[in-house]
């Protein structure tokens, strides 16, 4: 079995490096997030190419929008969503924000993302940061109905970008289920890799 780890906006596989080291048979997928010609279909192809046999598919944040189309093409034992943008069939990532009632505000990198990431890890990650091209926000999430696979929604207790109460509400409204809390903020895989890896293993 392979753990296929999908990053969020920007697509840097590096985001998962601390968790991947703790999971046997883990593959972190590097997505072309900054390529204005590549969008969700290309992301899905990269995910499918990385998988081998039965997989646990793990997606962080915007990564859920490329994970869901991949499920139908893979042998998925479990789908794990971490601080995720849970999509509806055919929804775009651009429309998700207002559809879920996310509290729109100015985003601050330190306050919203790096507040609990160890300084050395945050410094090492600077070279891996890249913007997400607009194309992926405008393409529909290509799945017809939520897949009949075990789905686990992990939510960081101290996520300042997608606050815990917000994640709870979205998971209940869209999936009819509660979240599983993990320590850390939006980038919990960098700040609490042991706990995130344990939650992924289930």
Helices and strands as residue ranges (DSSP letters): E 2-6, G 13-16, H 17-20, E 26-29, H 40-50, E 54-60, G 61-63, H 64-71, E 75-82, H 93-100, H 109-109, I 110-114, H 119-125, G 126-128, H 135-138, E 150-156, H 164-175, E 180-182, H 188-191, H 193-201
